[in-house]
Amino acid sequence: MSSVILSTADMLAFELKNLINNGSLRDGDRLVERDLASQFSVSRIPLREAIQKLEREGLVDVYRNRGAVVRTLTVHDVDEIYQLRALLEGDAIFQSLQYMDSETLTRAELVHKLLGSASESTQQGQYNREFHELLYRKCKNQRLLKMINELRAQIERYELLQHRLLSETLKFQDEHEHILNACLRGDPAAARDFTVEHILSAGLILKSYMTNR
C-alpha cells in the first residue's frame, strides 16, 4: 500500500492553515517569513513555497510591498463561496450515490451518531467534515472534489471561530438526518436537494455572525 510523502512546503502549509483556523493568525495578519522560518526551524525557501500554496488556495493575499497577509473575507465573499459550495456539493452527492456501497453508508451513520454526541468544537468540525466527505467520496469527478475542499478551506476558520454555528448543531443534525436517509433509500435527487438546503442554511448562519460580530 503506497503512502503520500509530503514535502516540507506541504507540511508548512498545513501548519500555517492550523494557525489561521485556530485564530493564532487572524484576518489581515502578516506572515513574516523571517519569524515563521525561525519558528518552524526551516529555511525561507520552503516557507515561501508554502505561502504561495496558501495564496493559490485563497487563504492569503500577497502584496508587493507588504508581503503575505491572511485574507479577510467579506460577507459577499462568504455568500459567493456558499452558493458555489451548494452547487458543487449537491452535484457531488448526486454522482456519488450512484456508486455508493453499504460499507460507506454504515460509516456515515456512525459518524452521524458521533457528531450528535460530540461537545468540543474541533471534534464537531472533524466529524462534520468526515460525514460529508464519506457521502461525496464515490463521486468519480476528482476535480469537483478538489474544488469543494478548496472552498471549505477558505471558510473553515470562520466556522471554527464563531459560536452561533456550533449552537445550531442540533439543527444541522436534523439536516444531516434528511441527507443520510435519502442516501440510505437510494434517492440521489433528494440527497442533492437536502445537501443544497443544508449548505445554504449554514451560509446564512455564518453571514449573520459576520454581520453582527
MDTraj code that builds the backbone (N, CA, C; nanometers):
import mdtraj as md
import numpy as np

residues = "MET SER SER VAL ILE LEU SER THR ALA ASP MET LEU ALA PHE GLU LEU LYS ASN LEU ILE ASN ASN GLY SER LEU ARG ASP GLY ASP ARG LEU VAL GLU ARG ASP LEU ALA SER GLN PHE SER VAL SER ARG ILE PRO LEU ARG GLU ALA ILE GLN LYS LEU GLU ARG GLU GLY LEU VAL ASP VAL TYR ARG ASN ARG GLY ALA VAL VAL ARG THR LEU THR VAL HIS ASP VAL ASP GLU ILE TYR GLN LEU ARG ALA LEU LEU GLU GLY ASP ALA ILE PHE GLN SER LEU GLN TYR MET ASP SER GLU THR LEU THR ARG ALA GLU LEU VAL HIS LYS LEU LEU GLY SER ALA SER GLU SER THR GLN GLN GLY GLN TYR ASN ARG GLU PHE HIS GLU LEU LEU TYR ARG LYS CYS LYS ASN GLN ARG LEU LEU LYS MET ILE ASN GLU LEU ARG ALA GLN ILE GLU ARG TYR GLU LEU LEU GLN HIS ARG LEU LEU SER GLU THR LEU LYS PHE GLN ASP GLU HIS GLU HIS ILE LEU ASN ALA CYS LEU ARG GLY ASP PRO ALA ALA ALA ARG ASP PHE THR VAL GLU HIS ILE LEU SER ALA GLY LEU ILE LEU LYS SER TYR MET THR ASN ARG".split()
xyz = np.array([
    [0.0849, -0.1190, 0.0000],
    [0.0000, 0.0000, 0.0000],
    [0.0883, 0.1238, 0.0000],
    [0.0748, 0.2108, -0.0976],
    [0.1595, 0.3281, -0.1090],
    [0.1092, 0.4376, -0.0159],
    [0.2008, 0.5223, 0.0300],
    [0.1656, 0.6345, 0.1157],
    [0.2142, 0.7626, 0.0512],
    [0.1451, 0.8710, 0.0810],
    [0.1807, 1.0001, 0.0247],
    [0.2889, 1.0630, 0.1115],
    [0.3990, 1.1016, 0.0497],
    [0.5072, 1.1678, 0.1206],
    [0.4945, 1.3179, 0.0976],
    [0.4717, 1.3920, 0.2053],
    [0.4531, 1.5359, 0.1931],
    [0.5875, 1.6060, 0.1904],
    [0.5960, 1.7090, 0.1086],
    [0.7161, 1.7913, 0.1046],
    [0.7179, 1.8827, 0.2273],
    [0.8334, 1.9439, 0.2530],
    [0.8433, 2.0390, 0.3636],
    [0.7443, 2.1536, 0.3442],
    [0.7319, 2.1992, 0.2196],
    [0.6390, 2.3092, 0.1905],
    [0.4953, 2.2684, 0.2200],
    [0.4580, 2.1446, 0.1863],
    [0.3225, 2.0963, 0.2139],
    [0.2958, 2.0917, 0.3645],
    [0.3947, 2.0429, 0.4404],
    [0.3776, 2.0341, 0.5856],
    [0.3686, 2.1733, 0.6478],
    [0.4491, 2.2664, 0.5952],
    [0.4416, 2.4038, 0.6449],
    [0.3062, 2.4668, 0.6127],
    [0.2562, 2.4406, 0.4923],
    [0.1249, 2.4932, 0.4539],
    [0.0176, 2.4398, 0.5473],
    [0.0273, 2.3118, 0.5834],
    [-0.0678, 2.2502, 0.6760],
    [-0.0621, 2.3200, 0.8122],
    [0.0596, 2.3453, 0.8617],
    [0.0756, 2.4105, 0.9916],
    [0.0237, 2.5546, 0.9881],
    [0.0493, 2.6242, 0.8788],
    [0.0012, 2.7620, 0.8673],
    [-0.1515, 2.7658, 0.8618],
    [-0.2121, 2.6684, 0.7938],
    [-0.3587, 2.6595, 0.7919],
    [-0.4133, 2.6440, 0.9337],
    [-0.3463, 2.5591, 1.0132],
    [-0.3903, 2.5398, 1.1513],
    [-0.3818, 2.6690, 1.2301],
    [-0.2754, 2.7466, 1.2098],
    [-0.2600, 2.8738, 1.2799],
    [-0.3701, 2.9726, 1.2392],
    [-0.4078, 2.9680, 1.1120],
    [-0.5157, 3.0544, 1.0644],
    [-0.6494, 3.0092, 1.1216],
    [-0.6734, 2.8784, 1.1184],
    [-0.8033, 2.8265, 1.1615],
    [-0.8254, 2.8386, 1.3121],
    [-0.7157, 2.8292, 1.3911],
    [-0.7351, 2.8388, 1.5361],
    [-0.7261, 2.9818, 1.5878],
    [-0.7053, 3.0771, 1.4947],
    [-0.7065, 3.2171, 1.5340],
    [-0.5724, 3.2730, 1.5750],
    [-0.4658, 3.1913, 1.5725],
    [-0.3324, 3.2428, 1.6041],
    [-0.2888, 3.3450, 1.4998],
    [-0.3262, 3.3200, 1.3749],
    [-0.3084, 3.4177, 1.2675],
    [-0.4476, 3.4643, 1.2272],
    [-0.4747, 3.5924, 1.2445],
    [-0.6086, 3.6463, 1.2196],
    [-0.6155, 3.7187, 1.0867],
    [-0.7367, 3.7516, 1.0473],
    [-0.7581, 3.8272, 0.9240],
    [-0.6680, 3.9509, 0.9211],
    [-0.5948, 3.9675, 0.8131],
    [-0.5104, 4.0846, 0.7972],
    [-0.3723, 4.0737, 0.8582],
    [-0.3459, 3.9675, 0.9361],
    [-0.2125, 3.9499, 0.9944],
    [-0.1097, 3.9196, 0.8864],
    [0.0107, 3.9763, 0.9032],
    [0.1199, 3.9496, 0.8095],
    [0.1850, 3.8159, 0.8417],
    [0.2249, 3.7446, 0.7380],
    [0.3034, 3.6228, 0.7530],
    [0.4490, 3.6620, 0.7287],
    [0.5202, 3.6922, 0.8362],
    [0.6580, 3.7398, 0.8267],
    [0.7502, 3.6200, 0.8068],
    [0.8083, 3.6090, 0.6890],
    [0.8881, 3.4914, 0.6542],
    [1.0000, 3.4664, 0.7537],
    [1.0702, 3.5719, 0.7929],
    [1.1847, 3.5557, 0.8832],
    [1.1399, 3.4943, 1.0157],
    [1.0308, 3.5469, 1.0720],
    [0.9828, 3.4980, 1.2011],
    [0.9297, 3.3556, 1.1908],
    [0.8560, 3.3267, 1.0850],
    [0.7977, 3.1930, 1.0688],
    [0.9066, 3.0892, 1.0405],
    [1.0083, 3.1280, 0.9637],
    [1.1190, 3.0359, 0.9363],
    [1.1895, 2.9990, 1.0659],
    [1.2057, 3.0973, 1.1536],
    [1.2673, 3.0713, 1.2834],
    [1.1774, 2.9848, 1.3711],
    [1.0477, 3.0135, 1.3682],
    [0.9523, 2.9379, 1.4495],
    [0.9503, 2.7906, 1.4120],
    [0.9555, 2.7612, 1.2818],
    [0.9478, 2.6228, 1.2353],
    [1.0846, 2.5606, 1.2077],
    [1.1908, 2.6392, 1.2306],
    [1.3288, 2.5910, 1.2105],
    [1.3502, 2.5395, 1.0684],
    [1.3106, 2.6216, 0.9705],
    [1.3279, 2.5863, 0.8295],
    [1.3873, 2.7060, 0.7565],
    [1.4340, 2.6803, 0.6346],
    [1.4813, 2.7904, 0.5523],
    [1.3610, 2.8648, 0.4942],
    [1.3862, 2.9805, 0.4376],
    [1.2752, 3.0605, 0.3857],
    [1.2252, 3.0096, 0.2505],
    [1.3000, 2.9224, 0.1846],
    [1.2579, 2.8730, 0.0522],
    [1.1318, 2.7873, 0.0620],
    [1.1302, 2.6796, 0.1447],
    [1.0051, 2.6015, 0.1552],
    [0.8920, 2.6818, 0.2178],
    [0.9266, 2.7757, 0.3067],
    [0.8236, 2.8597, 0.3669],
    [0.7565, 2.9463, 0.2614],
    [0.8379, 3.0001, 0.1714],
    [0.7832, 3.0817, 0.0632],
    [0.6925, 2.9970, -0.0264],
    [0.7329, 2.8724, -0.0509],
    [0.6503, 2.7811, -0.1314],
    [0.5178, 2.7533, -0.0609],
    [0.5232, 2.7380, 0.0707],
    [0.4005, 2.7115, 0.1474],
    [0.3060, 2.8303, 0.1390],
    [0.3603, 2.9507, 0.1493],
    [0.2771, 3.0709, 0.1407],
    [0.2155, 3.0838, 0.0020],
    [0.2923, 3.0497, -0.1005],
    [0.2384, 3.0535, -0.2366],
    [0.1244, 2.9529, -0.2523],
    [0.1377, 2.8374, -0.1878],
    [0.0313, 2.7363, -0.1916],
    [-0.0957, 2.7900, -0.1265],
    [-0.0803, 2.8574, -0.0124],
    [-0.1967, 2.9145, 0.0555],
    [-0.2589, 3.0273, -0.0259],
    [-0.1746, 3.1001, -0.0995],
    [-0.2272, 3.2048, -0.1875],
    [-0.3144, 3.1434, -0.2966],
    [-0.2669, 3.0332, -0.3563],
    [-0.3451, 2.9657, -0.4610],
    [-0.4771, 2.9124, -0.4064],
    [-0.4779, 2.8747, -0.2799],
    [-0.5982, 2.8187, -0.2183],
    [-0.6910, 2.9267, -0.1629],
    [-0.6500, 3.0526, -0.1757],
    [-0.7375, 3.1614, -0.1348],
    [-0.7333, 3.1966, 0.0128],
    [-0.6305, 3.1509, 0.0848],
    [-0.6220, 3.1780, 0.2280],
    [-0.5389, 3.3010, 0.2604],
    [-0.4472, 3.3387, 0.1717],
    [-0.3652, 3.4579, 0.1953],
    [-0.3593, 3.5413, 0.0677],
    [-0.3310, 3.6689, 0.0852],
    [-0.3034, 3.7597, -0.0257],
    [-0.1575, 3.8017, -0.0161],
    [-0.0919, 3.8151, -0.1307],
    [0.0481, 3.8562, -0.1334],
    [0.0592, 3.9895, -0.2059],
    [0.1176, 4.0876, -0.1362],
    [0.1336, 4.2216, -0.1916],
    [0.2821, 4.2518, -0.2110],
    [0.3110, 4.3332, -0.3123],
    [0.4500, 4.3613, -0.3484],
    [0.5285, 4.4231, -0.2321],
    [0.4726, 4.5234, -0.1665],
    [0.5470, 4.5956, -0.0638],
    [0.5144, 4.5531, 0.0789],
    [0.4096, 4.4731, 0.0934],
    [0.3653, 4.4346, 0.2270],
    [0.3904, 4.2877, 0.2582],
    [0.4106, 4.2078, 0.1556],
    [0.4278, 4.0652, 0.1765],
    [0.2944, 3.9934, 0.1847],
    [0.2942, 3.8776, 0.2503],
    [0.1734, 3.7956, 0.2592],
    [0.0928, 3.8310, 0.3836],
    [-0.0388, 3.8374, 0.3679],
    [-0.1289, 3.8614, 0.4805],
    [-0.2452, 3.7638, 0.4724],
    [-0.3011, 3.7303, 0.5877],
    [-0.4186, 3.6423, 0.5912],
    [-0.5345, 3.7145, 0.5243],
    [-0.5954, 3.6493, 0.4288],
    [-0.7052, 3.7118, 0.3551],
    [-0.8271, 3.7329, 0.4451],
    [-0.8860, 3.8509, 0.4330],
    [-1.0092, 3.8831, 0.5045],
    [-1.1266, 3.8658, 0.4093],
    [-1.2207, 3.7806, 0.4475],
    [-1.3386, 3.7584, 0.3641],
    [-1.4510, 3.8526, 0.4055],
    [-1.5199, 3.9084, 0.3076],
    [-1.6376, 3.9899, 0.3328],
    [-1.7612, 3.9010, 0.3348],
    [-1.8727, 3.9569, 0.3779],
    [-1.9995, 3.8832, 0.3751],
    [-2.0326, 3.8432, 0.2313],
    [-2.0002, 3.9310, 0.1357],
    [-2.0238, 3.8989, -0.0052],
    [-1.9383, 3.7799, -0.0486],
    [-1.8125, 3.7764, -0.0045],
    [-1.7253, 3.6619, -0.0345],
    [-1.7866, 3.5327, 0.0184],
    [-1.8327, 3.5387, 0.1432],
    [-1.8919, 3.4206, 0.2059],
    [-2.0159, 3.3747, 0.1293],
    [-2.0968, 3.4696, 0.0867],
    [-2.2165, 3.4363, 0.0099],
    [-2.1788, 3.3648, -0.1200],
    [-2.0777, 3.4171, -0.1902],
    [-2.0337, 3.3534, -0.3142],
    [-1.9817, 3.2119, -0.2891],
    [-1.9037, 3.1960, -0.1829],
    [-1.8457, 3.0649, -0.1523],
    [-1.9546, 2.9629, -0.1218],
    [-2.0529, 3.0013, -0.0424],
    [-2.1586, 2.9057, -0.0067],
    [-2.2518, 2.8761, -0.1239],
    [-2.2735, 2.9743, -0.2106],
    [-2.3524, 2.9471, -0.3305],
    [-2.2812, 2.8426, -0.4169],
    [-2.1494, 2.8585, -0.4316],
    [-2.0720, 2.7614, -0.5090],
    [-2.0697, 2.6257, -0.4409],
    [-2.0497, 2.6269, -0.3088],
    [-2.0472, 2.5009, -0.2353],
    [-2.1789, 2.4248, -0.2523],
    [-2.2893, 2.4957, -0.2454],
    [-2.4201, 2.4300, -0.2590],
    [-2.4317, 2.3607, -0.3943],
    [-2.3905, 2.4303, -0.4996],
    [-2.3971, 2.3717, -0.6341],
    [-2.3057, 2.2498, -0.6466],
    [-2.1803, 2.2661, -0.6027],
    [-2.0807, 2.1610, -0.6202],
    [-2.1084, 2.0404, -0.5310],
    [-2.1436, 2.0657, -0.4047],
    [-2.1663, 1.9539, -0.3135],
    [-2.2963, 1.8813, -0.3443],
    [-2.3951, 1.9558, -0.3928],
    [-2.5174, 1.8897, -0.4364],
    [-2.4901, 1.7952, -0.5529],
    [-2.4090, 1.8407, -0.6471],
    [-2.3741, 1.7568, -0.7620],
    [-2.2887, 1.6381, -0.7191],
    [-2.1961, 1.6625, -0.6231],
    [-2.1066, 1.5556, -0.5778],
    [-2.1836, 1.4406, -0.5135],
    [-2.2812, 1.4726, -0.4267],
    [-2.3546, 1.3651, -0.3602],
    [-2.4479, 1.2949, -0.4592],
    [-2.4994, 1.3697, -0.5573],
    [-2.5842, 1.3080, -0.6603],
    [-2.5047, 1.2034, -0.7386],
    [-2.3831, 1.2409, -0.7794],
    [-2.2978, 1.1472, -0.8540],
    [-2.2530, 1.0312, -0.7657],
    [-2.2125, 1.0650, -0.6426],
    [-2.1575, 0.9646, -0.5524],
    [-2.2576, 0.8543, -0.5209],
    [-2.3830, 0.8930, -0.5032],
    [-2.4846, 0.7964, -0.4603],
    [-2.5082, 0.6882, -0.5652],
    [-2.4753, 0.7171, -0.6891],
    [-2.4921, 0.6182, -0.7946],
    [-2.3896, 0.5052, -0.7827],
    [-2.2831, 0.5276, -0.7046],
    [-2.1782, 0.4262, -0.6877],
    [-2.1582, 0.3897, -0.5405],
    [-2.2520, 0.4287, -0.4558],
    [-2.2373, 0.4113, -0.3118],
    [-2.2427, 0.2640, -0.2720],
    [-2.1619, 0.2269, -0.1713],
    [-2.1651, 0.0899, -0.1182],
    [-2.2123, 0.0919, 0.0269],
    [-2.2510, -0.0229, 0.0764],
    [-2.3092, -0.0323, 0.2103],
    [-2.2076, 0.0021, 0.3191],
    [-2.0809, -0.0300, 0.2961],
    [-1.9781, -0.0010, 0.3968],
    [-1.9664, 0.1504, 0.4199],
    [-1.9676, 0.2270, 0.3123],
    [-1.9575, 0.3722, 0.3241],
    [-2.0784, 0.4287, 0.3971],
    [-2.1959, 0.3793, 0.3649],
    [-2.3183, 0.4267, 0.4310],
    [-2.3181, 0.3923, 0.5802],
    [-2.2679, 0.2740, 0.6147],
    [-2.2593, 0.2342, 0.7549],
    [-2.1649, 0.3264, 0.8312],
    [-2.0523, 0.3612, 0.7692],
    [-1.9567, 0.4533, 0.8326],
    [-2.0187, 0.5924, 0.8477],
    [-2.0940, 0.6354, 0.7475],
    [-2.1589, 0.7667, 0.7555],
    [-2.2605, 0.7690, 0.8695],
    [-2.3341, 0.6583, 0.8888],
    [-2.4291, 0.6502, 1.0003],
    [-2.3567, 0.6618, 1.1346],
    [-2.2410, 0.5957, 1.1464],
    [-2.1642, 0.6005, 1.2702],
    [-2.1131, 0.7424, 1.2983],
    [-2.0575, 0.8062, 1.1964],
    [-2.0049, 0.9421, 1.2131],
    [-2.1185, 1.0384, 1.2494],
    [-2.2351, 1.0171, 1.1907],
    [-2.3527, 1.0991, 1.2223],
    [-2.3861, 1.0881, 1.3712],
    [-2.3806, 0.9683, 1.4256],
    [-2.4094, 0.9484, 1.5681],
    [-2.3006, 1.0119, 1.6550],
    [-2.1751, 0.9975, 1.6136],
    [-2.0645, 1.0556, 1.6898],
    [-2.0726, 1.2076, 1.6923],
    [-2.1129, 1.2656, 1.5804],
    [-2.1277, 1.4108, 1.5740],
    [-2.2374, 1.4575, 1.6697],
    [-2.3425, 1.3810, 1.6780],
    [-2.4535, 1.4180, 1.7661],
    [-2.4160, 1.4179, 1.9127],
    [-2.3155, 1.3369, 1.9498],
    [-2.2752, 1.3288, 2.0906],
    [-2.1501, 1.4107, 2.1211],
    [-2.0883, 1.4696, 2.0187],
    [-1.9658, 1.5486, 2.0393],
    [-2.0003, 1.6837, 2.1007],
    [-1.9162, 1.7292, 2.1936],
    [-1.9410, 1.8573, 2.2598],
    [-1.8288, 1.9577, 2.2370],
    [-1.7149, 1.9124, 2.1857],
    [-1.5995, 2.0005, 2.1666],
    [-1.5970, 2.0492, 2.0215],
    [-1.5737, 2.1779, 2.0023],
    [-1.5924, 2.2389, 1.8713],
    [-1.5028, 2.1789, 1.7634],
    [-1.3757, 2.1535, 1.7966],
    [-1.2839, 2.0966, 1.6975],
    [-1.3304, 1.9580, 1.6560],
    [-1.3758, 1.8796, 1.7533],
    [-1.4259, 1.7445, 1.7252],
    [-1.5514, 1.7506, 1.6391],
    [-1.6395, 1.8454, 1.6696],
    [-1.7602, 1.8624, 1.5883],
    [-1.7223, 1.8929, 1.4433],
    [-1.6247, 1.9819, 1.4266],
    [-1.5809, 2.0178, 1.2921],
    [-1.5245, 1.8991, 1.2168],
    [-1.4472, 1.8163, 1.2865],
    [-1.3877, 1.6980, 1.2236],
    [-1.4946, 1.5983, 1.1805],
    [-1.5910, 1.5724, 1.2695],
    [-1.6978, 1.4776, 1.2355],
    [-1.7857, 1.5318, 1.1231],
    [-1.8117, 1.6616, 1.1260],
    [-1.8936, 1.7204, 1.0202],
    [-1.8259, 1.7048, 0.8847],
    [-1.6960, 1.7350, 0.8803],
    [-1.6221, 1.7211, 0.7549],
    [-1.6215, 1.5752, 0.7086],
    [-1.5973, 1.4824, 0.8023],
    [-1.5912, 1.3403, 0.7660],
    [-1.7263, 1.2906, 0.7142],
    [-1.8351, 1.3362, 0.7755],
    [-1.9685, 1.2960, 0.7310],
    [-1.9892, 1.3307, 0.5844],
    [-1.9572, 1.4549, 0.5499],
    [-1.9765, 1.4980, 0.4118],
    [-1.8790, 1.4288, 0.3168],
    [-1.7544, 1.4146, 0.3590],
    [-1.6557, 1.3510, 0.2714],
    [-1.6933, 1.2065, 0.2413],
    [-1.7462, 1.1355, 0.3398],
    [-1.7888, 0.9971, 0.3173],
    [-1.8978, 0.9891, 0.2104],
    [-1.9922, 1.0829, 0.2161],
    [-2.1046, 1.0781, 0.1226],
    [-2.0685, 1.1299, -0.0164],
    [-1.9561, 1.2008, -0.0280],
    [-1.9124, 1.2502, -0.1592],
    [-1.8051, 1.1619, -0.2221],
    [-1.7436, 1.0754, -0.1449],
    [-1.6191, 1.0108, -0.1857],
    [-1.6322, 0.9212, -0.3086],
    [-1.7514, 0.8698, -0.3364],
    [-1.7694, 0.7815, -0.4519],
    [-1.7907, 0.8589, -0.5818],
    [-1.7956, 0.9903, -0.5711],
    [-1.8055, 1.0736, -0.6912],
    [-1.6840, 1.0477, -0.7796],
    [-1.7057, 1.0291, -0.9082],
    [-1.5963, 0.9954, -1.0000],
    [-1.5199, 1.1182, -1.0489],
    [-1.5671, 1.2378, -1.0140],
    [-1.5061, 1.3612, -1.0630],
    [-1.4110, 1.4178, -0.9570],
    [-1.2824, 1.3867, -0.9699],
    [-1.1848, 1.4284, -0.8699],
    [-1.1627, 1.5799, -0.8702],
    [-1.1783, 1.6433, -0.9840],
    [-1.1648, 1.7895, -0.9893],
    [-1.2762, 1.8564, -0.9097],
    [-1.3938, 1.7990, -0.9165],
    [-1.5072, 1.8503, -0.8402],
    [-1.4792, 1.8415, -0.6907],
    [-1.4282, 1.7276, -0.6460],
    [-1.3968, 1.7093, -0.5048],
    [-1.2857, 1.8034, -0.4597],
    [-1.1887, 1.8272, -0.5454],
    [-1.0791, 1.9192, -0.5127],
    [-1.1316, 2.0612, -0.4948],
    [-1.2214, 2.1029, -0.5819],
    [-1.2800, 2.2369, -0.5713],
    [-1.3594, 2.2510, -0.4417],
    [-1.4321, 2.1472, -0.4034],
    [-1.5088, 2.1500, -0.2795],
    [-1.4153, 2.1674, -0.1597],
    [-1.3061, 2.0919, -0.1577],
    [-1.2115, 2.1002, -0.0467],
    [-1.1470, 2.2378, -0.0375],
    [-1.1167, 2.2976, -0.1517],
    [-1.0545, 2.4296, -0.1523],
    [-1.1513, 2.5362, -0.1004],
    [-1.2776, 2.5261, -0.1386],
    [-1.3771, 2.6222, -0.0894],
    [-1.3993, 2.6064, 0.0607],
    [-1.4016, 2.4828, 0.1079],
    [-1.4159, 2.4585, 0.2515],
    [-1.2986, 2.5200, 0.3284],
    [-1.1779, 2.5029, 0.2746],
    [-1.0585, 2.5534, 0.3419],
    [-1.0632, 2.7047, 0.3570],
    [-1.1203, 2.7734, 0.2579],
    [-1.1268, 2.9192, 0.2637],
    [-1.2175, 2.9687, 0.3755],
    [-1.3148, 2.8890, 0.4123],
    [-1.4174, 2.9333, 0.5074],
    [-1.4024, 2.8707, 0.6454],
    [-1.3140, 2.7725, 0.6572],
    [-1.3094, 2.6902, 0.7785],
    [-1.2828, 2.7718, 0.9050],
    [-1.1948, 2.8701, 0.8962],
    [-1.1606, 2.9455, 1.0177],
    [-1.2808, 3.0200, 1.0740],
    [-1.3690, 3.0666, 0.9872],
    [-1.4866, 3.1393, 1.0347],
    [-1.5857, 3.0435, 1.1018],
    [-1.5951, 2.9247, 1.0499],
    [-1.6859, 2.8266, 1.1092],
    [-1.6366, 2.7829, 1.2464],
    [-1.5039, 2.7695, 1.2612],
    [-1.4482, 2.7237, 1.3881],
    [-1.4502, 2.8324, 1.4947],
    [-1.4385, 2.9579, 1.4528],
    [-1.4231, 3.0661, 1.5493],
    [-1.5537, 3.1300, 1.5942],
    [-1.6633, 3.0998, 1.5288],
    [-1.7881, 3.1632, 1.5711],
    [-1.8782, 3.0616, 1.6416],
    [-1.9428, 3.1082, 1.7476],
    [-2.0144, 3.0163, 1.8364],
    [-2.1587, 2.9914, 1.7943],
    [-2.2146, 3.0811, 1.7188],
    [-2.3550, 3.0633, 1.6829],
    [-2.3737, 2.9389, 1.5971],
    [-2.2772, 2.9133, 1.5082],
    [-2.2858, 2.7950, 1.4228],
    [-2.2867, 2.6681, 1.5081],
    [-2.2046, 2.6668, 1.6129],
    [-2.1983, 2.5492, 1.6982],
    [-2.3290, 2.5295, 1.7744],
    [-2.3957, 2.6400, 1.8101],
    [-2.5222, 2.6282, 1.8821],
    [-2.6318, 2.5704, 1.7937],
    [-2.6056, 2.5668, 1.6634],
    [-2.7045, 2.5141, 1.5697],
    [-2.6785, 2.3668, 1.5375],
    [-2.5950, 2.2995, 1.6177],
    [-2.5598, 2.1606, 1.5888],
    [-2.6818, 2.0700, 1.5762],
    [-2.7805, 2.0880, 1.6656],
    [-2.8999, 2.0042, 1.6588],
    [-2.9747, 2.0262, 1.5278],
    [-2.9816, 2.1510, 1.4845],
    [-3.0452, 2.1815, 1.3566],
    [-2.9686, 2.1123, 1.2429],
    [-2.8367, 2.1203, 1.2492],
    [-2.7557, 2.0558, 1.1464],
    [-2.7726, 1.9042, 1.1509],
    [-2.7875, 1.8496, 1.2717],
    [-2.8082, 1.7059, 1.2830],
    [-2.9378, 1.6638, 1.2151],
    [-3.0424, 1.7454, 1.2290],
    [-3.1683, 1.7155, 1.1604],
    [-3.1479, 1.7186, 1.0089],
    [-3.0723, 1.8176, 0.9614],
    [-3.0461, 1.8280, 0.8169],
    [-2.9611, 1.7107, 0.7701],
    [-2.8616, 1.6732, 0.8501],
    [-2.7806, 1.5555, 0.8166],
    [-2.8665, 1.4292, 0.8107],
    [-2.9618, 1.4209, 0.9018],
    [-3.0505, 1.3044, 0.9054],
    [-3.1291, 1.2918, 0.7748],
    [-3.1781, 1.4040, 0.7230],
    [-3.2516, 1.4021, 0.5957],
    [-3.1599, 1.3581, 0.4816],
    [-3.0376, 1.4110, 0.4810],
    [-2.9413, 1.3736, 0.3757],
    [-2.9104, 1.2245, 0.3835],
    [-2.8810, 1.1768, 0.5042],
    [-2.8442, 1.0364, 0.5233],
    [-2.9592, 0.9431, 0.4858],
    [-3.0805, 0.9769, 0.5255],
    [-3.1951, 0.8919, 0.4933],
    [-3.2181, 0.8847, 0.3425],
    [-3.1972, 0.9962, 0.2731],
    [-3.2102, 0.9947, 0.1273],
    [-3.1071, 0.9017, 0.0654],
    [-2.9864, 0.9020, 0.1216],
    [-2.8815, 0.8125, 0.0715],
    [-2.9151, 0.6661, 0.1008],
    [-2.9658, 0.6412, 0.2204],
    [-2.9975, 0.5035, 0.2589],
    [-3.1081, 0.4442, 0.1726],
    [-3.1993, 0.5285, 0.1267],
    [-3.3062, 0.4752, 0.0402],
    [-3.2705, 0.4879, -0.1087],
    [-3.1488, 0.5323, -0.1370],
    [-3.1007, 0.5372, -0.2751],
    [-3.1704, 0.6402, -0.3612],
    [-3.1879, 0.7604, -0.3086],
    [-3.2582, 0.8675, -0.3808],
    [-3.1617, 0.9839, -0.4066],
    [-3.0873, 0.9811, -0.5198],
    [-2.9867, 1.0847, -0.5470],
    [-3.0445, 1.2253, -0.5549],
    [-3.1640, 1.2399, -0.6132],
    [-3.2227, 1.3730, -0.6288],
    [-3.2555, 1.4341, -0.4931],
    [-3.3136, 1.3542, -0.4041],
    [-3.3463, 1.4042, -0.2702],
    [-3.2191, 1.4355, -0.1920],
    [-3.1175, 1.3493, -0.2049],
    [-2.9903, 1.3728, -0.1355],
    [-2.9291, 1.5048, -0.1813],
    [-2.9359, 1.5312, -0.3111],
    [-2.8839, 1.6576, -0.3652],
    [-2.9625, 1.7758, -0.3100],
    [-3.0953, 1.7670, -0.3106],
    [-3.1787, 1.8787, -0.2651],
    [-3.1558, 1.9091, -0.1168],
    [-3.1467, 1.8033, -0.0352],
    [-3.1237, 1.8240, 0.1082],
    [-2.9840, 1.8802, 0.1343],
    [-2.8862, 1.8381, 0.0540],
    [-2.7493, 1.8882, 0.0703],
    [-2.7425, 2.0361, 0.0349],
    [-2.8054, 2.0752, -0.0753],
    [-2.8083, 2.2162, -0.1153],
    [-2.8734, 2.3007, -0.0054],
    [-2.9856, 2.2536, 0.0462],
    [-3.0565, 2.3263, 0.1534],
    [-2.9677, 2.3396, 0.2773],
    [-2.8979, 2.2333, 0.3109],
    [-2.8106, 2.2311, 0.4290],
    [-2.6946, 2.3295, 0.4151],
    [-2.6280, 2.3306, 0.3003],
    [-2.5141, 2.4197, 0.2794],
    [-2.5593, 2.5659, 0.2817],
    [-2.6685, 2.5953, 0.2148],
    [-2.7180, 2.7328, 0.2133],
    [-2.7610, 2.7783, 0.3530],
    [-2.8167, 2.6873, 0.4316],
    [-2.8558, 2.7181, 0.5687],
    [-2.7339, 2.7555, 0.6520],
    [-2.6260, 2.6783, 0.6377],
    [-2.5019, 2.7083, 0.7100],
    [-2.4469, 2.8435, 0.6670],
    [-2.4573, 2.8740, 0.5391],
    [-2.4092, 3.0017, 0.4882],
    [-2.4848, 3.1186, 0.5485],
    [-2.6155, 3.1054, 0.5624],
    [-2.6968, 3.2129, 0.6212],
    [-2.6569, 3.2392, 0.7665],
    [-2.6334, 3.1325, 0.8416],
    [-2.5932, 3.1475, 0.9814],
    [-2.4579, 3.2172, 0.9909],
    [-2.3644, 3.1759, 0.9058],
    [-2.2307, 3.2348, 0.9105],
    [-2.2333, 3.3817, 0.8672],
    [-2.3118, 3.4137, 0.7660],
    [-2.3214, 3.5537, 0.7215],
    [-2.3810, 3.6404, 0.8324],
    [-2.4797, 3.5879, 0.9047],
    [-2.5394, 3.6617, 1.0146],
    [-2.4366, 3.6876, 1.1234],
    [-2.3569, 3.5873, 1.1522],
    [-2.2498, 3.6017, 1.2525],
    [-2.1509, 3.7096, 1.2101],
    [-2.1077, 3.7053, 1.0844],
    [-2.0066, 3.8005, 1.0380],
    [-2.0611, 3.9432, 1.0368],
    [-2.1896, 3.9577, 1.0087],
    [-2.2520, 4.0896, 1.0062],
    [-2.2588, 4.1509, 1.1461],
    [-2.2819, 4.0655, 1.2457],
    [-2.3059, 4.1143, 1.3813],
    [-2.1833, 4.1112, 1.4721],
    [-2.0732, 4.0504, 1.4268],
    [-1.9593, 4.0362, 1.5161],
    [-1.8900, 4.1700, 1.5380],
])
top = md.Topology()
chain = top.add_chain()
for i, resn in enumerate(residues, 1):
    res = top.add_residue(resn, chain, resSeq=i)
    for name in ("N", "CA", "C"):
        top.add_atom(name, md.element.get_by_symbol(name[0]), res)
traj = md.Trajectory(xyz[None], top)
